[in-house]
Amino acid sequence: MKYEITYIISPALDEAAKSALVDRFDKVLKDNGTEVIDSKDWSKRRFAYEIGGFTEGIYHVVNVKADDASGIDEFDRLAKFSDGILRHMIVKREA
């Protein structure tokens, strides 16, 4: 099954911290049996409303392939607690 994960990274993070956050979450997926097809920044966007005190954020998109949802579930669980991720969304894609 293919999934697309989009998350918004806090603009308060510097480039090194942002890269470390992306690497950490890509590793969470890989360590739980999910194949990362690509992981890239989309763009820095202004929000329609304030999120966590910020008016803009860096959108990051990850396309993955997984036989089961364990990696997706673990990503979802950890993203909820991460200060660096303001919002995230996981979409199951048609094969």
PDB file of N, CA, C and O in Angstrom, chain B, residues numbered from 101:
ATOM      1  N   MET B 101       0.839  -1.185   0.000  1.00  0.00           N
ATOM      2  CA  MET B 101       0.000   0.000   0.000  1.00  0.00           C
ATOM      3  C   MET B 101       0.882   1.246   0.000  1.00  0.00           C
ATOM      4  O   MET B 101       1.943   1.275   0.623  1.00  0.00           O
ATOM      5  N   LYS B 102       0.428   2.254  -0.699  1.00  0.00           N
ATOM      6  CA  LYS B 102       1.180   3.506  -0.763  1.00  0.00           C
ATOM      7  C   LYS B 102       0.484   4.560   0.098  1.00  0.00           C
ATOM      8  O   LYS B 102      -0.743   4.639   0.152  1.00  0.00           O
ATOM      9  N   TYR B 103       1.305   5.358   0.762  1.00  0.00           N
ATOM     10  CA  TYR B 103       0.804   6.445   1.596  1.00  0.00           C
ATOM     11  C   TYR B 103       1.549   7.720   1.257  1.00  0.00           C
ATOM     12  O   TYR B 103       2.692   7.690   0.800  1.00  0.00           O
ATOM     13  N   GLU B 104       0.885   8.835   1.487  1.00  0.00           N
ATOM     14  CA  GLU B 104       1.545  10.133   1.381  1.00  0.00           C
ATOM     15  C   GLU B 104       1.396  10.807   2.735  1.00  0.00           C
ATOM     16  O   GLU B 104       0.290  10.958   3.253  1.00  0.00           O
ATOM     17  N   ILE B 105       2.523  11.205   3.294  1.00  0.00           N
ATOM     18  CA  ILE B 105       2.533  11.880   4.587  1.00  0.00           C
ATOM     19  C   ILE B 105       2.965  13.318   4.340  1.00  0.00           C
ATOM     20  O   ILE B 105       4.030  13.564   3.774  1.00  0.00           O
ATOM     21  N   THR B 106       2.140  14.259   4.762  1.00  0.00           N
ATOM     22  CA  THR B 106       2.489  15.670   4.667  1.00  0.00           C
ATOM     23  C   THR B 106       2.554  16.212   6.087  1.00  0.00           C
ATOM     24  O   THR B 106       1.629  16.025   6.877  1.00  0.00           O
ATOM     25  N   TYR B 107       3.649  16.882   6.403  1.00  0.00           N
ATOM     26  CA  TYR B 107       3.703  17.509   7.718  1.00  0.00           C
ATOM     27  C   TYR B 107       4.292  18.903   7.622  1.00  0.00           C
ATOM     28  O   TYR B 107       5.053  19.221   6.709  1.00  0.00           O
ATOM     29  N   ILE B 108       3.916  19.730   8.596  1.00  0.00           N
ATOM     30  CA  ILE B 108       4.363  21.123   8.630  1.00  0.00           C
ATOM     31  C   ILE B 108       5.406  21.258   9.731  1.00  0.00           C
ATOM     32  O   ILE B 108       5.144  20.976  10.901  1.00  0.00           O
ATOM     33  N   ILE B 109       6.587  21.693   9.329  1.00  0.00           N
ATOM     34  CA  ILE B 109       7.701  21.858  10.257  1.00  0.00           C
ATOM     35  C   ILE B 109       7.722  23.291  10.775  1.00  0.00           C
ATOM     36  O   ILE B 109       7.528  24.244  10.020  1.00  0.00           O
ATOM     37  N   SER B 110       7.958  23.423  12.057  1.00  0.00           N
ATOM     38  CA  SER B 110       8.013  24.733  12.697  1.00  0.00           C
ATOM     39  C   SER B 110       9.084  25.616  12.067  1.00  0.00           C
ATOM     40  O   SER B 110      10.210  25.162  11.860  1.00  0.00           O
ATOM     41  N   PRO B 111       8.752  26.882  11.757  1.00  0.00           N
ATOM     42  CA  PRO B 111       9.758  27.794  11.191  1.00  0.00           C
ATOM     43  C   PRO B 111      10.799  28.237  12.225  1.00  0.00           C
ATOM     44  O   PRO B 111      11.789  28.879  11.873  1.00  0.00           O
ATOM     45  N   ALA B 112      10.577  27.895  13.497  1.00  0.00           N
ATOM     46  CA  ALA B 112      11.525  28.268  14.553  1.00  0.00           C
ATOM     47  C   ALA B 112      12.792  27.400  14.505  1.00  0.00           C
ATOM     48  O   ALA B 112      13.813  27.766  15.088  1.00  0.00           O
ATOM     49  N   LEU B 113      12.731  26.265  13.819  1.00  0.00           N
ATOM     50  CA  LEU B 113      13.899  25.384  13.726  1.00  0.00           C
ATOM     51  C   LEU B 113      14.895  25.930  12.707  1.00  0.00           C
ATOM     52  O   LEU B 113      14.511  26.410  11.641  1.00  0.00           O
ATOM     53  N   ASP B 114      16.200  25.848  13.057  1.00  0.00           N
ATOM     54  CA  ASP B 114      17.209  26.238  12.068  1.00  0.00           C
ATOM     55  C   ASP B 114      17.394  25.085  11.079  1.00  0.00           C
ATOM     56  O   ASP B 114      16.801  24.021  11.253  1.00  0.00           O
ATOM     57  N   GLU B 115      18.197  25.287  10.063  1.00  0.00           N
ATOM     58  CA  GLU B 115      18.343  24.295   8.987  1.00  0.00           C
ATOM     59  C   GLU B 115      18.853  22.951   9.511  1.00  0.00           C
ATOM     60  O   GLU B 115      18.378  21.900   9.083  1.00  0.00           O
ATOM     61  N   ALA B 116      19.821  22.981  10.438  1.00  0.00           N
ATOM     62  CA  ALA B 116      20.382  21.731  10.982  1.00  0.00           C
ATOM     63  C   ALA B 116      19.325  20.967  11.781  1.00  0.00           C
ATOM     64  O   ALA B 116      19.216  19.747  11.655  1.00  0.00           O
ATOM     65  N   ALA B 117      18.557  21.670  12.593  1.00  0.00           N
ATOM     66  CA  ALA B 117      17.513  21.026  13.403  1.00  0.00           C
ATOM     67  C   ALA B 117      16.403  20.475  12.511  1.00  0.00           C
ATOM     68  O   ALA B 117      15.849  19.410  12.784  1.00  0.00           O
ATOM     69  N   LYS B 118      16.082  21.209  11.441  1.00  0.00           N
ATOM     70  CA  LYS B 118      15.046  20.758  10.499  1.00  0.00           C
ATOM     71  C   LYS B 118      15.504  19.469   9.812  1.00  0.00           C
ATOM     72  O   LYS B 118      14.734  18.516   9.697  1.00  0.00           O
ATOM     73  N   SER B 119      16.759  19.444   9.358  1.00  0.00           N
ATOM     74  CA  SER B 119      17.300  18.249   8.704  1.00  0.00           C
ATOM     75  C   SER B 119      17.311  17.058   9.660  1.00  0.00           C
ATOM     76  O   SER B 119      16.999  15.935   9.265  1.00  0.00           O
ATOM     77  N   ALA B 120      17.670  17.308  10.913  1.00  0.00           N
ATOM     78  CA  ALA B 120      17.703  16.238  11.915  1.00  0.00           C
ATOM     79  C   ALA B 120      16.297  15.688  12.162  1.00  0.00           C
ATOM     80  O   ALA B 120      16.119  14.481  12.325  1.00  0.00           O
ATOM     81  N   LEU B 121      15.303  16.576  12.191  1.00  0.00           N
ATOM     82  CA  LEU B 121      13.916  16.161  12.397  1.00  0.00           C
ATOM     83  C   LEU B 121      13.434  15.300  11.225  1.00  0.00           C
ATOM     84  O   LEU B 121      12.825  14.252  11.438  1.00  0.00           O
ATOM     85  N   VAL B 122      13.699  15.730  10.008  1.00  0.00           N
ATOM     86  CA  VAL B 122      13.297  14.974   8.812  1.00  0.00           C
ATOM     87  C   VAL B 122      13.986  13.604   8.806  1.00  0.00           C
ATOM     88  O   VAL B 122      13.342  12.587   8.552  1.00  0.00           O
ATOM     89  N   ASP B 123      15.288  13.579   9.085  1.00  0.00           N
ATOM     90  CA  ASP B 123      16.025  12.314   9.122  1.00  0.00           C
ATOM     91  C   ASP B 123      15.460  11.376  10.186  1.00  0.00           C
ATOM     92  O   ASP B 123      15.317  10.174   9.960  1.00  0.00           O
ATOM     93  N   ARG B 124      15.138  11.950  11.359  1.00  0.00           N
ATOM     94  CA  ARG B 124      14.610  11.135  12.456  1.00  0.00           C
ATOM     95  C   ARG B 124      13.280  10.494  12.075  1.00  0.00           C
ATOM     96  O   ARG B 124      13.061   9.312  12.338  1.00  0.00           O
ATOM     97  N   PHE B 125      12.395  11.268  11.457  1.00  0.00           N
ATOM     98  CA  PHE B 125      11.090  10.721  11.103  1.00  0.00           C
ATOM     99  C   PHE B 125      11.154   9.778   9.901  1.00  0.00           C
ATOM    100  O   PHE B 125      10.363   8.839   9.817  1.00  0.00           O
ATOM    101  N   ASP B 126      12.085  10.013   8.969  1.00  0.00           N
ATOM    102  CA  ASP B 126      12.306   9.055   7.880  1.00  0.00           C
ATOM    103  C   ASP B 126      12.812   7.724   8.458  1.00  0.00           C
ATOM    104  O   ASP B 126      12.422   6.647   8.007  1.00  0.00           O
ATOM    105  N   LYS B 127      13.693   7.826   9.469  1.00  0.00           N
ATOM    106  CA  LYS B 127      14.250   6.628  10.112  1.00  0.00           C
ATOM    107  C   LYS B 127      13.160   5.863  10.868  1.00  0.00           C
ATOM    108  O   LYS B 127      13.158   4.632  10.854  1.00  0.00           O
ATOM    109  N   VAL B 128      12.241   6.563  11.525  1.00  0.00           N
ATOM    110  CA  VAL B 128      11.125   5.913  12.217  1.00  0.00           C
ATOM    111  C   VAL B 128      10.346   5.038  11.236  1.00  0.00           C
ATOM    112  O   VAL B 128       9.992   3.900  11.543  1.00  0.00           O
ATOM    113  N   LEU B 129      10.087   5.590  10.055  1.00  0.00           N
ATOM    114  CA  LEU B 129       9.361   4.832   9.033  1.00  0.00           C
ATOM    115  C   LEU B 129      10.158   3.604   8.596  1.00  0.00           C
ATOM    116  O   LEU B 129       9.627   2.494   8.558  1.00  0.00           O
ATOM    117  N   LYS B 130      11.447   3.811   8.264  1.00  0.00           N
ATOM    118  CA  LYS B 130      12.294   2.718   7.772  1.00  0.00           C
ATOM    119  C   LYS B 130      12.484   1.628   8.818  1.00  0.00           C
ATOM    120  O   LYS B 130      12.445   0.441   8.494  1.00  0.00           O
ATOM    121  N   ASP B 131      12.689   2.026  10.070  1.00  0.00           N
ATOM    122  CA  ASP B 131      12.906   1.060  11.153  1.00  0.00           C
ATOM    123  C   ASP B 131      11.676   0.197  11.420  1.00  0.00           C
ATOM    124  O   ASP B 131      11.787  -0.874  12.017  1.00  0.00           O
ATOM    125  N   ASN B 132      10.512   0.654  10.982  1.00  0.00           N
ATOM    126  CA  ASN B 132       9.273  -0.095  11.200  1.00  0.00           C
ATOM    127  C   ASN B 132       8.767  -0.750   9.913  1.00  0.00           C
ATOM    128  O   ASN B 132       7.574  -1.019   9.773  1.00  0.00           O
ATOM    129  N   GLY B 133       9.686  -1.005   8.973  1.00  0.00           N
ATOM    130  CA  GLY B 133       9.364  -1.774   7.789  1.00  0.00           C
ATOM    131  C   GLY B 133       8.662  -1.030   6.669  1.00  0.00           C
ATOM    132  O   GLY B 133       8.046  -1.646   5.800  1.00  0.00           O
ATOM    133  N   THR B 134       8.752   0.295   6.686  1.00  0.00           N
ATOM    134  CA  THR B 134       8.133   1.098   5.632  1.00  0.00           C
ATOM    135  C   THR B 134       9.209   1.583   4.669  1.00  0.00           C
ATOM    136  O   THR B 134      10.243   2.095   5.097  1.00  0.00           O
ATOM    137  N   GLU B 135       8.969   1.424   3.372  1.00  0.00           N
ATOM    138  CA  GLU B 135       9.925   1.867   2.358  1.00  0.00           C
ATOM    139  C   GLU B 135       9.641   3.331   2.013  1.00  0.00           C
ATOM    140  O   GLU B 135       8.535   3.669   1.589  1.00  0.00           O
ATOM    141  N   VAL B 136      10.646   4.200   2.195  1.00  0.00           N
ATOM    142  CA  VAL B 136      10.501   5.614   1.868  1.00  0.00           C
ATOM    143  C   VAL B 136      10.870   5.798   0.396  1.00  0.00           C
ATOM    144  O   VAL B 136      12.023   5.605   0.010  1.00  0.00           O
ATOM    145  N   ILE B 137       9.887   6.172  -0.419  1.00  0.00           N
ATOM    146  CA  ILE B 137      10.117   6.376  -1.851  1.00  0.00           C
ATOM    147  C   ILE B 137      10.793   7.729  -2.068  1.00  0.00           C
ATOM    148  O   ILE B 137      11.816   7.808  -2.747  1.00  0.00           O
ATOM    149  N   ASP B 138      10.236   8.773  -1.506  1.00  0.00           N
ATOM    150  CA  ASP B 138      10.908  10.075  -1.503  1.00  0.00           C
ATOM    151  C   ASP B 138      10.446  10.908  -0.317  1.00  0.00           C
ATOM    152  O   ASP B 138       9.350  10.727   0.214  1.00  0.00           O
ATOM    153  N   SER B 139      11.327  11.834   0.082  1.00  0.00           N
ATOM    154  CA  SER B 139      11.080  12.682   1.236  1.00  0.00           C
ATOM    155  C   SER B 139      11.665  14.042   0.901  1.00  0.00           C
ATOM    156  O   SER B 139      12.884  14.200   0.839  1.00  0.00           O
ATOM    157  N   LYS B 140      10.789  15.037   0.682  1.00  0.00           N
ATOM    158  CA  LYS B 140      11.323  16.331   0.252  1.00  0.00           C
ATOM    159  C   LYS B 140      10.475  17.495   0.756  1.00  0.00           C
ATOM    160  O   LYS B 140       9.277  17.369   1.012  1.00  0.00           O
ATOM    161  N   ASP B 141      11.156  18.634   0.887  1.00  0.00           N
ATOM    162  CA  ASP B 141      10.441  19.854   1.257  1.00  0.00           C
ATOM    163  C   ASP B 141       9.577  20.276   0.078  1.00  0.00           C
ATOM    164  O   ASP B 141       9.987  20.175  -1.078  1.00  0.00           O
ATOM    165  N   TRP B 142       8.401  20.741   0.382  1.00  0.00           N
ATOM    166  CA  TRP B 142       7.495  21.214  -0.651  1.00  0.00           C
ATOM    167  C   TRP B 142       7.681  22.720  -0.777  1.00  0.00           C
ATOM    168  O   TRP B 142       8.159  23.202  -1.804  1.00  0.00           O
ATOM    169  N   SER B 143       7.311  23.461   0.250  1.00  0.00           N
ATOM    170  CA  SER B 143       7.540  24.908   0.240  1.00  0.00           C
ATOM    171  C   SER B 143       7.245  25.485   1.614  1.00  0.00           C
ATOM    172  O   SER B 143       6.656  24.831   2.475  1.00  0.00           O
ATOM    173  N   LYS B 144       7.675  26.737   1.794  1.00  0.00           N
ATOM    174  CA  LYS B 144       7.326  27.469   3.012  1.00  0.00           C
ATOM    175  C   LYS B 144       6.050  28.229   2.684  1.00  0.00           C
ATOM    176  O   LYS B 144       6.001  28.983   1.712  1.00  0.00           O
ATOM    177  N   ARG B 145       5.033  28.030   3.485  1.00  0.00           N
ATOM    178  CA  ARG B 145       3.729  28.632   3.189  1.00  0.00           C
ATOM    179  C   ARG B 145       3.202  29.421   4.370  1.00  0.00           C
ATOM    180  O   ARG B 145       3.490  29.127   5.530  1.00  0.00           O
ATOM    181  N   ARG B 146       2.432  30.419   4.038  1.00  0.00           N
ATOM    182  CA  ARG B 146       1.731  31.213   5.038  1.00  0.00           C
ATOM    183  C   ARG B 146       0.435  30.485   5.381  1.00  0.00           C
ATOM    184  O   ARG B 146      -0.234  29.961   4.490  1.00  0.00           O
ATOM    185  N   PHE B 147       0.073  30.448   6.665  1.00  0.00           N
ATOM    186  CA  PHE B 147      -1.150  29.777   7.098  1.00  0.00           C
ATOM    187  C   PHE B 147      -2.355  30.689   6.964  1.00  0.00           C
ATOM    188  O   PHE B 147      -2.227  31.913   6.999  1.00  0.00           O
ATOM    189  N   ALA B 148      -3.521  30.091   6.812  1.00  0.00           N
ATOM    190  CA  ALA B 148      -4.774  30.857   6.790  1.00  0.00           C
ATOM    191  C   ALA B 148      -5.086  31.355   8.199  1.00  0.00           C
ATOM    192  O   ALA B 148      -5.733  32.387   8.374  1.00  0.00           O
ATOM    193  N   TYR B 149      -4.619  30.612   9.199  1.00  0.00           N
ATOM    194  CA  TYR B 149      -4.804  31.005  10.598  1.00  0.00           C
ATOM    195  C   TYR B 149      -3.562  30.580  11.370  1.00  0.00           C
ATOM    196  O   TYR B 149      -2.788  29.742  10.908  1.00  0.00           O
ATOM    197  N   GLU B 150      -3.381  31.160  12.536  1.00  0.00           N
ATOM    198  CA  GLU B 150      -2.198  30.897  13.331  1.00  0.00           C
ATOM    199  C   GLU B 150      -2.227  29.473  13.899  1.00  0.00           C
ATOM    200  O   GLU B 150      -3.261  29.020  14.391  1.00  0.00           O
ATOM    201  N   ILE B 151      -1.102  28.776  13.832  1.00  0.00           N
ATOM    202  CA  ILE B 151      -0.977  27.434  14.405  1.00  0.00           C
ATOM    203  C   ILE B 151       0.183  27.457  15.393  1.00  0.00           C
ATOM    204  O   ILE B 151       1.329  27.693  15.011  1.00  0.00           O
ATOM    205  N   GLY B 152      -0.118  27.214  16.649  1.00  0.00           N
ATOM    206  CA  GLY B 152       0.929  27.166  17.676  1.00  0.00           C
ATOM    207  C   GLY B 152       1.740  28.441  17.773  1.00  0.00           C
ATOM    208  O   GLY B 152       2.925  28.401  18.104  1.00  0.00           O
ATOM    209  N   GLY B 153       1.110  29.578  17.485  1.00  0.00           N
ATOM    210  CA  GLY B 153       1.806  30.861  17.564  1.00  0.00           C
ATOM    211  C   GLY B 153       2.558  31.242  16.302  1.00  0.00           C
ATOM    212  O   GLY B 153       3.197  32.294  16.261  1.00  0.00           O
ATOM    213  N   PHE B 154       2.496  30.408  15.268  1.00  0.00           N
ATOM    214  CA  PHE B 154       3.201  30.694  14.010  1.00  0.00           C
ATOM    215  C   PHE B 154       2.213  31.038  12.902  1.00  0.00           C
ATOM    216  O   PHE B 154       1.082  30.552  12.885  1.00  0.00           O
ATOM    217  N   THR B 155       2.662  31.888  11.977  1.00  0.00           N
ATOM    218  CA  THR B 155       1.810  32.267  10.843  1.00  0.00           C
ATOM    219  C   THR B 155       2.272  31.619   9.539  1.00  0.00           C
ATOM    220  O   THR B 155       1.625  31.771   8.504  1.00  0.00           O
ATOM    221  N   GLU B 156       3.413  30.883   9.592  1.00  0.00           N
ATOM    222  CA  GLU B 156       3.888  30.154   8.425  1.00  0.00           C
ATOM    223  C   GLU B 156       4.661  28.928   8.874  1.00  0.00           C
ATOM    224  O   GLU B 156       5.057  28.815  10.034  1.00  0.00           O
ATOM    225  N   GLY B 157       4.873  28.003   7.929  1.00  0.00           N
ATOM    226  CA  GLY B 157       5.608  26.791   8.244  1.00  0.00           C
ATOM    227  C   GLY B 157       6.155  26.163   6.981  1.00  0.00           C
ATOM    228  O   GLY B 157       5.792  26.557   5.873  1.00  0.00           O
ATOM    229  N   ILE B 158       7.031  25.182   7.151  1.00  0.00           N
ATOM    230  CA  ILE B 158       7.654  24.495   6.027  1.00  0.00           C
ATOM    231  C   ILE B 158       6.919  23.175   5.811  1.00  0.00           C
ATOM    232  O   ILE B 158       6.904  22.306   6.683  1.00  0.00           O
ATOM    233  N   TYR B 159       6.318  23.042   4.644  1.00  0.00           N
ATOM    234  CA  TYR B 159       5.595  21.816   4.318  1.00  0.00           C
ATOM    235  C   TYR B 159       6.585  20.786   3.791  1.00  0.00           C
ATOM    236  O   TYR B 159       7.416  21.090   2.936  1.00  0.00           O
ATOM    237  N   HIS B 160       6.489  19.561   4.310  1.00  0.00           N
ATOM    238  CA  HIS B 160       7.374  18.467   3.893  1.00  0.00           C
ATOM    239  C   HIS B 160       6.500  17.283   3.489  1.00  0.00           C
ATOM    240  O   HIS B 160       5.556  16.936   4.198  1.00  0.00           O
ATOM    241  N   VAL B 161       6.813  16.666   2.354  1.00  0.00           N
ATOM    242  CA  VAL B 161       6.018  15.556   1.828  1.00  0.00           C
ATOM    243  C   VAL B 161       6.870  14.295   1.743  1.00  0.00           C
ATOM    244  O   VAL B 161       7.996  14.322   1.246  1.00  0.00           O
ATOM    245  N   VAL B 162       6.306  13.176   2.243  1.00  0.00           N
ATOM    246  CA  VAL B 162       6.986  11.886   2.188  1.00  0.00           C
ATOM    247  C   VAL B 162       6.057  10.883   1.516  1.00  0.00           C
ATOM    248  O   VAL B 162       4.920  10.697   1.948  1.00  0.00           O
ATOM    249  N   ASN B 163       6.543  10.241   0.461  1.00  0.00           N
ATOM    250  CA  ASN B 163       5.794   9.156  -0.182  1.00  0.00           C
ATOM    251  C   ASN B 163       6.410   7.848   0.269  1.00  0.00           C
ATOM    252  O   ASN B 163       7.625   7.666   0.190  1.00  0.00           O
ATOM    253  N   VAL B 164       5.568   6.932   0.746  1.00  0.00           N
ATOM    254  CA  VAL B 164       6.066   5.663   1.275  1.00  0.00           C
ATOM    255  C   VAL B 164       5.256   4.482   0.743  1.00  0.00           C
ATOM    256  O   VAL B 164       4.138   4.635   0.250  1.00  0.00           O
ATOM    257  N   LYS B 165       5.865   3.293   0.862  1.00  0.00           N
ATOM    258  CA  LYS B 165       5.179   2.054   0.517  1.00  0.00           C
ATOM    259  C   LYS B 165       5.319   1.138   1.724  1.00  0.00           C
ATOM    260  O   LYS B 165       6.414   0.982   2.262  1.00  0.00           O
ATOM    261  N   ALA B 166       4.207   0.527   2.155  1.00  0.00           N
ATOM    262  CA  ALA B 166       4.239  -0.323   3.341  1.00  0.00           C
ATOM    263  C   ALA B 166       3.332  -1.530   3.169  1.00  0.00           C
ATOM    264  O   ALA B 166       2.245  -1.435   2.600  1.00  0.00           O
ATOM    265  N   ASP B 167       3.805  -2.679   3.677  1.00  0.00           N
ATOM    266  CA  ASP B 167       2.974  -3.888   3.655  1.00  0.00           C
ATOM    267  C   ASP B 167       1.961  -3.851   4.799  1.00  0.00           C
ATOM    268  O   ASP B 167       0.839  -4.340   4.663  1.00  0.00           O
ATOM    269  N   ASP B 168       2.369  -3.269   5.921  1.00  0.00           N
ATOM    270  CA  ASP B 168       1.430  -3.077   7.021  1.00  0.00           C
ATOM    271  C   ASP B 168       1.599  -1.653   7.550  1.00  0.00           C
ATOM    272  O   ASP B 168       2.521  -0.940   7.152  1.00  0.00           O
ATOM    273  N   ALA B 169       0.726  -1.257   8.424  1.00  0.00           N
ATOM    274  CA  ALA B 169       0.693   0.146   8.855  1.00  0.00           C
ATOM    275  C   ALA B 169       1.521   0.426  10.108  1.00  0.00           C
ATOM    276  O   ALA B 169       1.377   1.502  10.689  1.00  0.00           O
ATOM    277  N   SER B 170       2.373  -0.483  10.544  1.00  0.00           N
ATOM    278  CA  SER B 170       3.102  -0.269  11.797  1.00  0.00           C
ATOM    279  C   SER B 170       4.010   0.962  11.753  1.00  0.00           C
ATOM    280  O   SER B 170       4.080   1.716  12.724  1.00  0.00           O
ATOM    281  N   GLY B 171       4.707   1.169  10.625  1.00  0.00           N
ATOM    282  CA  GLY B 171       5.568   2.354  10.497  1.00  0.00           C
ATOM    283  C   GLY B 171       4.756   3.634  10.449  1.00  0.00           C
ATOM    284  O   GLY B 171       5.143   4.649  11.028  1.00  0.00           O
ATOM    285  N   ILE B 172       3.620   3.580   9.753  1.00  0.00           N
ATOM    286  CA  ILE B 172       2.727   4.742   9.649  1.00  0.00           C
ATOM    287  C   ILE B 172       2.161   5.081  11.027  1.00  0.00           C
ATOM    288  O   ILE B 172       2.110   6.248  11.417  1.00  0.00           O
ATOM    289  N   ASP B 173       1.739   4.055  11.755  1.00  0.00           N
ATOM    290  CA  ASP B 173       1.178   4.260  13.098  1.00  0.00           C
ATOM    291  C   ASP B 173       2.206   4.861  14.047  1.00  0.00           C
ATOM    292  O   ASP B 173       1.888   5.744  14.844  1.00  0.00           O
ATOM    293  N   GLU B 174       3.454   4.371  13.956  1.00  0.00           N
ATOM    294  CA  GLU B 174       4.517   4.885  14.832  1.00  0.00           C
ATOM    295  C   GLU B 174       4.848   6.336  14.468  1.00  0.00           C
ATOM    296  O   GLU B 174       5.062   7.161  15.356  1.00  0.00           O
ATOM    297  N   PHE B 175       4.891   6.646  13.188  1.00  0.00           N
ATOM    298  CA  PHE B 175       5.111   8.031  12.743  1.00  0.00           C
ATOM    299  C   PHE B 175       4.010   8.924  13.325  1.00  0.00           C
ATOM    300  O   PHE B 175       4.293   9.974  13.903  1.00  0.00           O
ATOM    301  N   ASP B 176       2.766   8.500  13.168  1.00  0.00           N
ATOM    302  CA  ASP B 176       1.611   9.254  13.653  1.00  0.00           C
ATOM    303  C   ASP B 176       1.718   9.508  15.158  1.00  0.00           C
ATOM    304  O   ASP B 176       1.490  10.623  15.627  1.00  0.00           O
ATOM    305  N   ARG B 177       2.065   8.467  15.898  1.00  0.00           N
ATOM    306  CA  ARG B 177       2.163   8.578  17.361  1.00  0.00           C
ATOM    307  C   ARG B 177       3.251   9.579  17.768  1.00  0.00           C
ATOM    308  O   ARG B 177       3.021  10.439  18.617  1.00  0.00           O
ATOM    309  N   LEU B 178       4.443   9.459  17.155  1.00  0.00           N
ATOM    310  CA  LEU B 178       5.557  10.330  17.524  1.00  0.00           C
ATOM    311  C   LEU B 178       5.360  11.768  17.039  1.00  0.00           C
ATOM    312  O   LEU B 178       5.781  12.709  17.711  1.00  0.00           O
ATOM    313  N   ALA B 179       4.726  11.944  15.883  1.00  0.00           N
ATOM    314  CA  ALA B 179       4.509  13.291  15.337  1.00  0.00           C
ATOM    315  C   ALA B 179       3.606  14.117  16.253  1.00  0.00           C
ATOM    316  O   ALA B 179       3.738  15.339  16.325  1.00  0.00           O
ATOM    317  N   LYS B 180       2.693  13.447  16.949  1.00  0.00           N
ATOM    318  CA  LYS B 180       1.781  14.155  17.865  1.00  0.00           C
ATOM    319  C   LYS B 180       2.526  14.783  19.036  1.00  0.00           C
ATOM    320  O   LYS B 180       2.070  15.773  19.609  1.00  0.00           O
ATOM    321  N   PHE B 181       3.686  14.203  19.396  1.00  0.00           N
ATOM    322  CA  PHE B 181       4.448  14.694  20.546  1.00  0.00           C
ATOM    323  C   PHE B 181       5.623  15.589  20.159  1.00  0.00           C
ATOM    324  O   PHE B 181       6.266  16.172  21.031  1.00  0.00           O
ATOM    325  N   SER B 182       5.908  15.704  18.868  1.00  0.00           N
ATOM    326  CA  SER B 182       7.073  16.461  18.414  1.00  0.00           C
ATOM    327  C   SER B 182       6.774  17.960  18.383  1.00  0.00           C
ATOM    328  O   SER B 182       5.791  18.398  17.785  1.00  0.00           O
ATOM    329  N   ASP B 183       7.643  18.741  19.039  1.00  0.00           N
ATOM    330  CA  ASP B 183       7.490  20.203  19.013  1.00  0.00           C
ATOM    331  C   ASP B 183       7.790  20.756  17.627  1.00  0.00           C
ATOM    332  O   ASP B 183       7.276  21.811  17.256  1.00  0.00           O
ATOM    333  N   GLY B 184       8.616  20.055  16.859  1.00  0.00           N
ATOM    334  CA  GLY B 184       9.015  20.533  15.545  1.00  0.00           C
ATOM    335  C   GLY B 184       7.952  20.363  14.475  1.00  0.00           C
ATOM    336  O   GLY B 184       8.007  21.021  13.436  1.00  0.00           O
ATOM    337  N   ILE B 185       6.978  19.483  14.719  1.00  0.00           N
ATOM    338  CA  ILE B 185       5.910  19.256  13.748  1.00  0.00           C
ATOM    339  C   ILE B 185       4.630  19.912  14.257  1.00  0.00           C
ATOM    340  O   ILE B 185       4.084  19.527  15.291  1.00  0.00           O
ATOM    341  N   LEU B 186       4.165  20.913  13.505  1.00  0.00           N
ATOM    342  CA  LEU B 186       2.965  21.652  13.917  1.00  0.00           C
ATOM    343  C   LEU B 186       1.690  20.884  13.589  1.00  0.00           C
ATOM    344  O   LEU B 186       0.763  20.840  14.397  1.00  0.00           O
ATOM    345  N   ARG B 187       1.643  20.277  12.398  1.00  0.00           N
ATOM    346  CA  ARG B 187       0.499  19.485  11.952  1.00  0.00           C
ATOM    347  C   ARG B 187       1.005  18.390  11.027  1.00  0.00           C
ATOM    348  O   ARG B 187       2.048  18.537  10.392  1.00  0.00           O
ATOM    349  N   HIS B 188       0.259  17.286  10.954  1.00  0.00           N
ATOM    350  CA  HIS B 188       0.603  16.245   9.990  1.00  0.00           C
ATOM    351  C   HIS B 188      -0.660  15.570   9.480  1.00  0.00           C
ATOM    352  O   HIS B 188      -1.698  15.571  10.140  1.00  0.00           O
ATOM    353  N   MET B 189      -0.544  14.996   8.291  1.00  0.00           N
ATOM    354  CA  MET B 189      -1.683  14.327   7.670  1.00  0.00           C
ATOM    355  C   MET B 189      -1.145  13.118   6.895  1.00  0.00           C
ATOM    356  O   MET B 189      -0.155  13.215   6.170  1.00  0.00           O
ATOM    357  N   ILE B 190      -1.819  11.988   7.068  1.00  0.00           N
ATOM    358  CA  ILE B 190      -1.425  10.766   6.381  1.00  0.00           C
ATOM    359  C   ILE B 190      -2.574  10.345   5.471  1.00  0.00           C
ATOM    360  O   ILE B 190      -3.710  10.193   5.921  1.00  0.00           O
ATOM    361  N   VAL B 191      -2.270  10.159   4.188  1.00  0.00           N
ATOM    362  CA  VAL B 191      -3.286   9.800   3.205  1.00  0.00           C
ATOM    363  C   VAL B 191      -2.891   8.486   2.554  1.00  0.00           C
ATOM    364  O   VAL B 191      -1.752   8.316   2.120  1.00  0.00           O
ATOM    365  N   LYS B 192      -3.841   7.554   2.487  1.00  0.00           N
ATOM    366  CA  LYS B 192      -3.613   6.291   1.788  1.00  0.00           C
ATOM    367  C   LYS B 192      -3.906   6.535   0.308  1.00  0.00           C
ATOM    368  O   LYS B 192      -4.980   7.026  -0.042  1.00  0.00           O
ATOM    369  N   ARG B 193      -2.951   6.193  -0.559  1.00  0.00           N
ATOM    370  CA  ARG B 193      -3.096   6.448  -1.984  1.00  0.00           C
ATOM    371  C   ARG B 193      -3.560   5.202  -2.711  1.00  0.00           C
ATOM    372  O   ARG B 193      -3.281   4.078  -2.292  1.00  0.00           O
ATOM    373  N   GLU B 194      -4.265   5.415  -3.797  1.00  0.00           N
ATOM    374  CA  GLU B 194      -4.675   4.290  -4.638  1.00  0.00           C
ATOM    375  C   GLU B 194      -3.448   3.697  -5.309  1.00  0.00           C
ATOM    376  O   GLU B 194      -2.555   4.431  -5.731  1.00  0.00           O
ATOM    377  N   ALA B 195      -3.397   2.390  -5.410  1.00  0.00           N
ATOM    378  CA  ALA B 195      -2.210   1.707  -5.956  1.00  0.00           C
ATOM    379  C   ALA B 195      -2.022   1.986  -7.438  1.00  0.00           C
ATOM    380  O   ALA B 195      -1.074   1.488  -8.045  1.00  0.00           O
TER     381      ALA B 195
END
